[in-house]
Amino acid sequence: MEQDKAARSIKRGSLYFMLFIIAFTILDLASGLFFHFKGVLSVLLPEVLIWIAAILFFSINKINPLQFMRVKRFHIGSAFLVVFIGILLFPVTSFFSALSMIFFTNEISTTMYTLSGSYPYPVALLLVALLPALGEEITCRGIVLNSFDTGRPIKAILVSALAFGAFHMNFNQFSYAFVIGLIMALAVEATDSIWSSVIIHFVFNGTSTTFLYLMPKFIEFYNKLVGESGAGEVMDYTELLNQTGSATPLQMLGAAAVYLIPAMICLVLIGLLLYAIACINNRESLFSFWVSGKYKEERRQLKKIRTFYPTMIIALVLCLLMAVLVQIL
């Protein structure tokens, strides 16, 4: 009986994700081929789609969204650790991004630079940090994670991370979005609250946005010092961006090598923080379930539940095809 209930939940979540990806793909293709949405609209429309899809999911299935997505408070003492995880993600994502750029182009950098140069900082923070932190968490950690979390949190965490990486629909973002997805899903399990992943998502995107806005001011200050002292070379922000975008595979390999050790250190620290967060929230049993011999029989029973159905496979293949199309074009 429990296995039937789990199977229904996974099928429901898979169907939702497939339909969402189909709608997202249609919107993306329509935007690129016909409407050419730019700026605010290019960011807002996908977020609107996410909210509409979520509302339909909960309405059709008659599910309480707050309870299902675990919209609840968690221990305030662990909130600071959650924020710290969002900051520690930077060396980790920089490593995986540099590694992927040996083979694939960075599709998101142009959009970020355009937003930072076209809109005031509060508007960019809203578009890049707050809205995605809410919308994308509803989809991946809210609906997908909890649909697949039928007593098997590890597989649910992996599937939600795979979904999170895939729906960005480009190989460069997938490389680090999958890792971020794993960590944010673990944070949800460690706190039993979706707010933990929302905070991490907002801190990570918000810090990236803040850096883009501060960088030109830093370069301006640096050039002023160089002009006054006469020592060093003047930096040009536009030229710096162009050099970053046209880096050779060998240069990106060198960048990945530089980030490797900091990334490994940060991953270890993140793991320790997640365990500390779980302990603070009395959720440490989440970790012991998967390593203790005491639960061997329970783990064996859970393995019998199927994870991937055709609907989820179709969604992932569609994401893959779109990623190939983006890379080619």
Secondary structure, DSSP 4 states (H G I P E B T S, - for coil): -HHHHHHHHHHHHHHHHHHHHHHHHHHHHHIIIII---THHHHHHHHHHHHHHHHHHHHHTT--HHHHTT-----HHHHHHHHHHHHHHHHHHHHHHHHHTTTS--SHHHHHHHHHHHS-HHHHHIIIIIHHHHHHHIIIIIIIHHHH-SS-HHHHHHHHHHHHHHTT-SHHHHHHHHHHHHHHHHHHHHHT-THHHHHHHHHHHHHHHHHHHHHHHHHHHHHHHHHHH--S----HHHHHHHHHT--HHHHHHHHHHHHHHHHHHHHHHHHHHHHHHHHTT-THHHHTTT-GGGHHHHHHHTTS----HHHHHHHHHHHHHHHHHHH-
